Amino acid sequence: MLRIFLYVLYFVQKILKGSVISSSSLNKKLKVALTYNVKPEENITGERTPLSSNSTSLKNFNDTYAEWDSIDTVNAIRDALLLKHDVTMIEANENAFEKFRSLKPEIVFNVAECAHGSSREAQIPAMLDMLRIPYSGSDPLTLTTCLDKARTKEVLTYHNIPTSRFLLVETLADLANFDLTFPVIMKPVAEGSSKGIFDTSFVKNFDELKTRITELFAEYNQPFLVEEFLPGREFTVAMIGNNGDTQILPIIELNLHELPSHLAPIYSYEAKWVVDTKDNPLNIFSCPAKISEELAFKISEVAMRTFKVLRCKDWSRIDIRLDAGGEPNVIEINPLPGVLPDPEDNSCFPKAARTAGLSYSDMINKVLESAAKRHNLI
């Protein structure tokens, strides 16, 4: 325990002092494949075109491909890798397997989300495991577990990592077991990028909960996680590395008081993708977070334990919120974190990296270096 305490404290001290984290030292040129998904409403030039839909939605916004990257992000990742390596682009679709088998890259830089099923984030890594091709990021088991919010909370609870009380609602009959304290948050059990988490997901009474659950079952065709709302401050922790080399980047706080007063105090889909825009950005993030050394230690310790327990690899972003007593609770694990390249965009992982002294290309190549080292390529 003392070793773990000193280890985490060391990183907390680095965070508080704003010290610079070294960039990638990988000098060997590798044959890299970049696998990705691009939002279908964007053409190859990056210009946005309307999504067509034949369905009637209860939502005002189409969040179907919220998890997928823009063409600008994919190109920025490619350009960062090209500074040091040979790069081939492979779109994460039904043709990917044969392309991987034909190309035989030395390593794959994976940011693919894929489209179908609760195992979608694991589909490309599973292909690569079958072909024995190394890749960046977590393995299929971790990716599938972390995408399933209820299963993740079960694992955290088993390991005594703080997380809010919750109920998995697969049918309306499950509400008979409801014993949570209002207000609560409703989340589709297997989505990311705030998909399915709207302002109306912040629910204050049982009748409202039943009505919303009924609507959302029809919309998303999957179970919903209902969890007690944590009233404290919210943070996110970006991490790079593996085992003893895992590094915590400067902690980010979400300034939820900056949201318009008519919105709930959560980082909902409206807050993330509608209200907070490049043309009209919110002052939503503070990095490094203005917190005490004691709180920074607690947040870092919870994040490090979560990273280890869920067997994350190379990188991850862990979202944390304080409960009524000021104790950090895990609310989300993102083993495939978003990395928008433009500093004007509110993208947490690159923001933390820049605060740590890493450029965008440094950050991407440091993740690749972590993966290459783990696969004994360097």
N, C-alpha and C positions, 0 to 999 in steps of 0.2 A: 504493500500500500504506500509506503513512504516513497518508493521509487516512482510510482505513478503520480503521486502528489507533486514531487519535485519536477517531474517531466512536464506535467501540465502547467505548473506554475512558471516554468521557464518560458513556455510559449505565451502565457498570459502577459508576462513582463514585456516580451517582444511586441505584443499587440498594443499594450498601453503606451509604450515608448515610440510606436510607429516605425519600428526598425524595418530596414529593407530586406526582403527575402531574395536570395540569389536566383538568377534566371537559370534556364536550362544550360547544362554543361555538356550535353550530348553532341559530340563532334563527328560521329560516324554518320555518313549519309545512308538513309534507309529507303527501301522501296515501300512507300506507304500508299494504302488505299484509304480514301475518305468516303465513308458511307453516310447517307443523309436522306432526309425528306424535305421537300420544299412545299410551302403552302400553295395549293393549286390555284388560288386566285391571283397568283403572281406569274407573269410570263418571264421569259429568260432575261429580259432587261431589268426586271425588278419592278415594273409598273404594275399597279394593282388593278384587277378587273373584277367585276361583281361575281359572286358565287351564285350559281343558279340552284334552285331548290323547288321540288314539286310538293314538298310537305308543308303543312301548316304548323308553325312552331309557336309555343307559348312564350318564347323569348323574343326580345327585341334585337338580339344580336346572334349571328351565326358563329358558334364557337367550335364547330366540327373539327377544324384543323388548328386549333389554338396551340397545340403542342409542337407543331411542325415549325421549321425555321424559314426565315425569309431568304431569298436568293442572296441578299447582301451579307447575311450572316454566314451562309455556306461558302461564299466566295472569300470572305475574310478569313475563315478557318483555313481554307485551301492556300491562300496567299501566305499566311503565317507559316504553314508547314513547308511551303516551297522555298522559304528562306534557307532551309537546311536540308531538305529531303526531296526525292522524286515523288510526285503525287499523282495518283490516278483517281478520278471521281467514279464512284459506283452508287447509283441511286438504290435505295432500299425498297425494292419491289420484287415481284416474282422471278425476275431475271437475275437477281443478285447472286444466287448460289452458283450458277454456271460461270458468271463473271469472276467470282472469287476463285473458283477452281481453275479457271483458265489463266488468270493473272498471276496467281500464287504470290501475293505480296508478302513482304517480311513481317509487316504488322498493319493492322487496320485501325484508323482513328474513327471511332464510332460515335456519331451523334444522332443516329437514326431512332425515330420514335415508332415507325410503322403505323398501321391503321386499324387492324382488326383483332379483337379479343383482349382479354386481360393479360395475355402473355406477349402482347405486341412489342414491348420494349426489349423482350428477351429473344425475339425471333432471329435477328441478325447475329447476336452472340452465339446462339445455339447452332446456327449454320457454321459459324467459324470454329466452334468447338468440334463439330463433326469433321471439318476439313483440317483440323489441327493448325489453324492460322491464328497467331497471337493478335490480340486487339486491346484497345484502351478501354478503361472503365470496368464496371462490375460485371459479374457473370450472370447467366440467366436466372438462377435462383434468387439472387439479391434483387435484380431488376423486377422480377415478378412479385416478390414479396413487398418491395417498397411501393409498387404501383397499387397494391391492395391495401388501402388505408386501415381497414379493420385488422387484417392479419399482421400488419406492421405494429399496431398498437397492442395486439396480443403478445408479440415477441418482446416489445418494450416492457410491458407489464410484468411478464415472467422474469425479466432481468432487473426488475425494480428501478427502471428508468422512468422518471416522472412523465406522465401524459394524462390528459383530462379523461374523466369518466365518459363512457360511450356506450352506444347500443347499435348493433348492426340490424338494419331493418330490411329484410328480404321480401316480406309481404306485410300488408296492413295488420295481419294478426300478431306480428311481432311487437306492435305498439302496446299490446296487453302487458308486456314486460317493462314498460317505460317507468323508470324510477329516477330520472335525472332531474337536476334543478335548472329551471329556466333562468335566463335565455339559453338557447342551444343553437348550434350551427349544424346545418345539413350539407353533406358533401356526397357526390357520387363516389362509390367505393373505389373505382379504378380509373380515375382521370387525373390529369395534371394541368399545370399552367392556369389554375383557377377555373378550369372548365367545369361548368355546372355549379359553380359557387357564385351566386348572385346576391345582390343586396337583400333580396327577399329570402335568402338562405339563413338570415339571422332571425330566429323565430322566438316569440315571447310567450306563447301559450299553446295548450294542447290542440285546440280546435284548428288553429293556424297550422300547426305541425301536420296534422292529419290531411288537411286540404293540400298543402304544398307537396307532401310525400305522394299523394295520389296523382297530382299533376306531373311530378318529376319521374315517377315510375313509367308513365306513358311516354315521356320525352326521351329518357336515357336507357330504358330497358335494362336496368341493373340495380343491385341493392344500393342502399344509401347508408352512410355512416352518420349517426346523430351523436354529437358530443357536446358536453357542457362548455359554455363560453368561458374563456379565461379573460378576466378583466384587466390584466396588467400590460406592461409594455411588450412590444414584439421585436424580435431580433432575427437575423439570419447569419449563419456561420458557413463560410466557404472554406473548403479543406482540399489540400493537394498532397498526395504521397501514399505511402503504405508502411504499415508496421511502425518501427521506430523513426522512420523518415517522414511521417505524416506532419504536415505543417498547417496550422490554423492561420488563415488570413485575417486581417483586421475585421472585427465584428461590426455588422451594420445594424442600425436601428431603423425600424419603419415608423415614421412620424405620422401615425394615423390621425392625429389631430389636424393635419393639413387637408384631410379629405373634406369635400363639401358637407355642410351640416346635415343635408338630407340623406346622406349615405350612412349605412351602418358602420361601426368601428372595426371593419375587417377589410383585408386586401382582396376584395371581390373581383369578379370579371370586369364589372363596370369600372372599378377603381384602376385596375391594371391596364385595361385595353381601350377604355372609352374616355374616361375623365383625364387620365394621365397620358398625354400625348407629347410628341416631340415639339409640336408647334405651341403647346400650352402645358409645359411640364409642371408637375407638382413637386414641391420640396419634400418629397416623401421619404428620402433616405438620408441618414447621417452616417458617415464613415470617416474615421472610426467613431463608434458609438460613444457618447459622453456618459460613461458609467464608472462606478467605483472599481477598484482593483478586486474587491471581494466578489462583486457581481460578475465581472469579467471572468474570474476564475471559475465560478459556478457554471456559467454558460459554456465555457470551454470544456470543462470536465464532463458535462452532460453530452456535449457534441462529440467529444472523443470517444466516450463509452458507446454512444449510438453508432458511430462509424464502425467501431470494432464489432459490436454485437451483431449488426446487420451485414458484416463482412463486405463493406464497401471497398472498392479498389480505385486507386489513382486519383479520383476526385469525387466530390459530392458537396451539396449545399443542404444544410440542416436548419429548418425553421423552428424557432423557439419562442414561446410566449410565457410571461410570468403569470402565476396564479394570484389569487387574492392575498396570499401571504408573501408575495415577491419571489417565489421559488420558480426556477426555470422548468418549463414543461415542453417536451417535443411535440410539435404539431404536424410536421411534414419532413420527409427525407426525399431529397432530389438527387439520385445517383447519376442522372443525365441533366446537369444544370444548364439553364439557358445562358447564352453568351453573346448577346447583341454587341456588335463591335463599336457602334457610335457612342462616344462618351455622353452625348446629349440624351441617349436613351437610358431609362432607369433599369439597367440590367445589373443585378446584384453581384454575380461572380466577377465580371470584369471590373466593377467598381471597387470591390475589395482588393483585387489584384493590383489595380493602379495605385491604391493607397499604400500597398505593400512595396511599391517601387517596380512592379512588373508591367511592361507594355503588354498590349493584347497578344502580340506574337510571342513574347516571352512566356505568357501564361499558357498558351496553347502548346508550345513546345515543351514546357515543363511537365504538363500532363502526359505528353507523349514519352518524355524521358522516364517518368515514373513507370509507365506501362512497359517500356523497353527494358528497363532494369528488372522489373518483376518477372518478365519472360526470359531473362538471361540473354538478351540481345546485346547488352553492353556490359 
